[in-house]
Amino acid sequence: MILIYSIIVVYSIALVFIFFYALSQLNLLSNYLSVQKNTSKEAKYNFSNPDEIPLVTIQLPVYNEMYVMDRLLENISKIEYPKSKLEIQVLDDSTDESLETTTILIDKLKKTGLDIVHICRTDRTGFKAGALKEGLKVAKGEFIAIFDADFLPKKNWLKKTIPYFKNEKIGVVQTRWSHLNREYSILTRIQAFALDAHFTLEQVGRNSKGHFINFNGTAGVWRKACILDAGNWEGDTLTEDLDLSYRAQLKNWEFKYLEDVETPAELPMVISAARSQQFRWNKGGAENFKKMAWKVISNKDISAKTKVHGLLHLLNSTMFLNVLIVAILSIPMLYIKNEYAHLKPYFYVMSFFVISSLIFFVCYWFMYKKIYGSSLKDFIQYIVMFFTFFSIAMGFSLHNSMAVIEGHMGKRSDFVRTPKFNIGAFNDHWKNNKYLNKNISIYVYFEGLLTLYFGFGMYLAFVVGNQGGDFGLFPFHLMLFLGFGFVFFKSITSRV
């Protein structure tokens, strides 16, 4: 019985955590819906008066990006901003032939009168954070705009973001990501679905009430003084952007999130690239919880509600671990439910927690209808997308849980970049991308075993109980079976 009750306790704790996270999402939805259109006029820089225009440095941290460097530099060179007030830093840690081709591209741009510098380090200490910190030492700009190699800001991007810094309390302006290849595959569509929820519901919901939000690593602008006041970039976590964001806000700097300013970017198109990105984000989130949680709790200048949202924000990646626990224990719980009649009241209570899924369904619908529309056809498509997204997200739960566990345990690992493809230029040749990881992770084989495990769970629904089966968990096990099966199959077959 000790084992039985241990399973029940662990299962219940994981369910309760998921429920509280769902409630926080519902609160963010309430915040999001309550945000009225801001009719107050932001103070504007007079771009016709050279004396009013601040000097801006654009930083482009890159590492072995041969497929997208041409596109990136061509795009950045077209940014509409006075040349005398704009500096571009290419922070290049590359170790392959892209270093030479980038040098040639930069030399050509210099001849057009563009103030562009090529900063190369002899080692990758601190990875991206180290590169940004190195560039900051010599940056001329009062404001620092940052773009990853696959981001393509529009020409007027600086003119839409820099004016907000007239408010001297603002340390960061962050824009919303949009997706160049959203419709490429199921994988890109579900990634876009998740990111859209973050960049509408979560960022707006938090920012509108003064809760902690995060600079997203790219497509945003920092006030240089804010970076320095917060302690500068640090490379001790895999999500240096989240780390600096919290340190800056704990120093009372304000963040401005612009939902209406889009910055297009490319989503990972193969599952190995998505896996490496997911691992980095989720491990980094856990590392930052370990680093920042007590600082948030002990800060006397922020409200209790902001602290709760901050802690749940930092624990965002730990959701995957709770989902995995609930998933794995759901099959023993099915057995317990049908073998121990005296525990039936407990299961009646636990059935209440299905409301967590309903909350997520409602929250994501408001995000989806804003982007796609709210017709009956759109709603039906949303239902399909929601269950597809949740199935595949659960299929990633083992991989992401391992990242979370490593983060909480303090295990260090290198910053593994996400391969970029530039599908428009290379089309049928993307499978020959030299940066793709050709190794199959050991976790992939366990994902295959979990596919069989949840297939067994579906079978149990027909044979347990005394009245022709118990199908209460069948939809859950079906989603897990499909999700883990998708991740396993794609991980094996996408190998090149």
N, C-alpha and C positions, 0 to 999 in steps of 0.2 A: 504493500500500500504506500510505502514511502516514495517509491518511484512514481506511482500513479499521481499522488498529490504534488510531487515535484513538477511533473509535466503540466498539471493544471495551473500551478502557481506561475511558472515561466510563461505559459501560453496566455494567461490572463494579464500579466504585466505587459507583454508585448501588444496585446489588443488594446489595453488602456492607453498605452503610449500613442498608438496609431490614432485612437479616438481623440486624444487631446491635440494631436497635430491637425486632425481634420477640423476640430473646433477653431483652431487658430486660422486655418484657411477660410473658414466661414466668416470669421471676424474681418479678415483681409478683404473678403468679397463685400462685406458691409461697408468697409472704408472706401473701397473702390467705387461702389455705387453712390456713395454720399458725396463724392468729390464733384463739386459744381464747377462749371466752366469758369476758369479764372478770367475775370474781366479787368482785373487790375493790370495796368501797363507796367511791364518790366522796364527798368532803366536801360537805355540803349546807348551803345557807343556810336558816335557820329563817324561813320566810315568815310565820309567825304572830308573829314578834318584829320590830316596825318598826325597831328599832335595828340589826338584822342585815341588813336588805334594802338592797342597794346601789342607788344612783341610776343609772338607765339612760336614755340618749338614743337614740331611734330616728330615723335619718336617712333621708329619702325623696328622693333626687335625681331630679328630673323635668325634662323638656323637651318641651313641646308634646304633652301626653298627654290630650287631651280625651276620648278614648274609655274610659279606664280610671281616671281620677282619682276619680270617685264611688265605684267599687268598691274602689279602694285605700284611700281614707280611711275608708270604712265598715268595712272589714276591720280596719284597724290600730286603730281606735277600740274594738274589741272585745277587744283583747289583755288578758289577765288579769294585772294587775300593779297594785300600789297606786298610785293616782293621784298621791299626794304624792312618789312615787319615780320617776315616769315623765315624760319630756319627749319631744315629737315635733317634729322639725324638717322642714318641707317645703322642700327646697332647690330652688327653682323658677326655672329659667333660661328659662322659656317666653317666646315672642315673639308668641303668637297669642291668640285669645279665651279659651283655657283658663286664662290667668292670672287673668282676672276671675271666671270660674266657680269656680276653685279658692279664691279669696279668700272667696267666699260660703259655700262648703262649710266652710272653716276657721272662719269666724265662727260658724257653727251649732254646730260641735263645741266651740268655746271656751265656749259657753253651758252645755254639759253639765258643765263643770268640768275638762275635759281641758286639760292644759298643752301647747298646740300653737302653734307659731310659723311664720310664713310668711316665709322669707328669700329675697329676690329680688336678683339681681345686675344691674348695668347692662351687663355684658359677660360673655362665656363664656370668659374666659381660663382655660386649663387644662381646659376642658370639665367632665366629671364629677369628675375629680380636684380641679379648682379649686373646684367647688361643695362637695365634701366638706370640703375644707380651710377654706373660708370658714365653714361651719357649725361646724367643730371649735373655732374661735376663741371661740365663745360657748356651746358645749355644756356643759350642767350635769353630764352623766352621767360616772361613772367608767368605764362601758362604753358602747360605741357599736354599736348594731345597725343594719344597713343593708339596705334592701329596694329593688329596682328596682320600677318602676310596675306590672309585670305579676305580681308575686309576692304570694301570699295566705297568710301564715303562720297557723297554727292558734292558737286562743286561748291555749293553754298553752305557746306556743313559748318565751317568755322563761324560764318556770319549768323548762323542759327543758334550757336552754343555760347560763344564768347560773351555776348551781351549780358548774360545772366550773372557774370562775375562783377558787374557794377555793385551788386550786393556783396560787401566785403566779408560777410560771414560765410559765404559759399566757398567751399574748398574743392568740390567736384561737380561737374555736370556730366551725367551719363545719358546716352541715347539708347534707343531700342534697336535690337538686332532684327533684321529681316533676312530672308533666306533665298539665295540665288537658285538653289536646286531643290527646293521643297518637294516638288512633284517627281523627283527622279525615281524613288522606290518607296516601298513600305518603310524601310529603315529611315530614310530622310524625312518622311512624313511624320513618323512618331517622334523623331528628334525635334522637328519644328513644333509639333503639338506641345511637347514639354517646355520648350524654350518660350513659346508664346505665352504659356500660363505664367511663367516666371516674369516675363517682361511686361505683362499687363496686370494681372491680379496681384502678384506678390510685390513687385517694385512700386507700383502706384499705391497699393494698399498700405504698405509700410511707410513710404515717403510722405503720404498725405497726412499721416498722424505723427510724424517726427520719430518713427521707430528706426532702428538700424537698417540701412540697406547696404548693398555692396557695389563698388565699382566692379565692372564685369571683366576686367583685364584688358579691355580694348573698346574702341568706339566711345571714348569718353575723354574729358579734359580735366586735368588737375591744376590747381593753383600751386605754383612751385613752393611758395611759402608754407602751404598746407602739408606738402610731402615732407619738408624739412622739419616742421614743427611736430609732426607725428612720429618722427624718428627715422625717416627715410625708408627705402625699400629693404626688406629683409628676406633672405633666401632659406629660412629654416622651416618653411612649410611649402607644399606644392601648389598652394593657392595664395601667392603673395598679394594678389589683389584684394581678397577677403581680409587678410591680415592687416594691411595698411588701412583699409576702409574702416575697420573697427577701431584701430588706434587713433585715426583722425577724428572719428565721431566721439570717441571718449575724451578728446581734447576740445570738444564743443564746436567742431567745424560742421557746417551744414552741407548736405548733399542735395542736388537738384536733379530729378529724373525727368526726362523729356520723352513721354510716350509717343508724341506725334512726330518726332525726328527719327527717321529710320536710317540704319546703316547696314547695307546689304553685305552678306558674307556667305561663305560656302560651308555646307554641312558635310561631315564625314560620310563618304558614300559606301564604304565597305566596313564590315563589322569589326575587323581588326583595328581600324582607325577609331571607330566609335568606342571600342573597348578601352583603348589606351587613354582616350579623352575622359571617359567615365571614371576610370581608375584614378586618374590624377585629380579630378574634381572631387570625388568622394573621399579619397584619402586626405586631400588638403582640407576638406571641411572638418573631418574628425581631428586633424592636427590643430586646426584653429579653435575648435571647441576646447581642446586641452590647453591651448595657450591663452585664450581670451575669456573663458567662462567666468573665472573668479574675478577678473577685472570688471566684467559687466555686473556681476552680482554685488560686488563691494562698492561700486560707484554710487555716491550719494546724490548726484545731480540728475539722475534719470529716474523716471517713474517705474513703479512695479510692473505695469503693463508692458512698458518698453523693454524691461529686463526679460519678462517672460517671452515676448516675441523674439528678442535677441537670442535667447538660449535655444528656442525652437528653431530659429534660423541657422544657428551654428550646428544644431543636431539634425539638420535636414538630411544629410547623407546617412545618418544612423537609422532613418526610416527603412532603408533597404534591409538592414540587419533584423529589424522587428518583423518585416514582411516575411523574410526567410524563416525566422523562428516560427511564426504562425503557420506558414505553409508546411514545414516539415512536421510540426507537431499535430497538424490537423488530422492526419491519418491515425496516429495513436488515440487522439481525442474521439474520433469516430468509433473506435473500438470501445473506449471507456464509456462513452454515451450509451452504448447498447449492452454493456455487460454489468454496469453498476446503476441499477434502477434508482437507488437512493440519491444519486447525483443529478437527477432530472431537473430539479429546481435551479441548479447552477446553470445548466444548459439553456433554460428558459431566459435567465438573466443575460447570458452571453450572446443570445440571439439579438439582443438590443444593439450590439456593436456593429451589426450590418449597416447601421445608420452612417457609419464612417464612409462607406462606399457611396451612399446616396449623397452625402455632403460633397464629396469630390466630384460626383456627377453634376451636381447643380453648379458648383463653383466653376468648373471647366467649361460648362455650357455658355456662361456669360462671356468668357474669353473667346470661345469659338464663334459665337454668333456675331461678335463685333468684327471679326476678321472675314468671315465667310457669308454671313447673313442669317436670318432667323425664319426662313420659310419652312414648310413641312419637309420638303426635300432636304434642306440643310440639316434639319433636326435628325432625320433618319440617317444621313451621312455621319452626323456627329455621334450617334449611338454606336455605329460600326467602328468609327475611329476611336471612341472612348474605350471600348472593350479590346480593340486591337492594341491600343497604347498600354492599357493596364496589363494585358497578358504579356507583352514583350518586356515591359518594365519589370514585371515579376520574374521574367526569364533572365534578366540581368542581375537579380538579387544576390545570387551566390558570388558572382564576380565582384560586385560592388561591396558586398559585405566583407569580403577578404580585404578590400581596400580600407574600409572603415576600421576593421580590427587592427590592421597594421598602423593606421593613423592614431588610434587610441593607445596602442602599445608603444608608440614612439619609434617604430622601426623606420629608419631612413631609407629613401630610395631616390634614384635620379629623376630629374624632370624629363619625361618621355614626351616628345613633341607629337602633335597630331599631323599625319601626312596630309598635304594639300594636293589637289588634283587638277584644278582649272579645266573642268570637263569640256567647256566650250571650245577650248583651243586644242585639246588632245583627244577628245572623243573616244574612239575605239582603242586608244593606246593606254588608257588609264591603268589597266591591269599590269602593265609593265613598269609602273611607278616604282622607282628604285628604293623608296623610303618605306614601302609596306613591310610590316612585320610578317615574315613567312613561317614563323614558329607557332605551333599550336600550344596554348597554355594548358597546364595540367588541369586547370579548372574546367576546361571544355569537356573533358571526359567525365567529370563529376556532374556537369550539366546534362550529359547524355544519360547518366544513371538516374538523375532526378526526373528526367522525362519518363523513364520507365516506372519510377516510383509513383509518380502522380497518375500514370496510366493504371497502375495497380489500385490507387485510391479510387479511381472511377469504377473499376471492377468491383471493389468492396461495396460500393453503394447498392449493388444489386443483390448482395449475399448476406449483409449484416441485418440484424433485427429479426423480429418474429412476424412482421406483417408485410413481407414482400420487398424488403430493402429500406434504405435510408438515403434519400437523395438531397438532403439539406446542403451538403458540401459538394455535390456533384458539379455545379457550375464553377465553383472555385477551383476544383481539381482539373476541370476541363481547361480553364484559362491557364493554369500552371503547366499543364501538359503541353498546350499549344505554345506558350511562351518559352519554356525551356527547350522544347523541340525546335522552335524557330532559331533561337540563339545557338543551340548545338549544331543544327544542320548548316546554318550560314557560316559558322566558325570553321567547320570542316570543309565545306565546298568553296568558300571564298579564298582558300589558300592558293597562292599563285607561285 
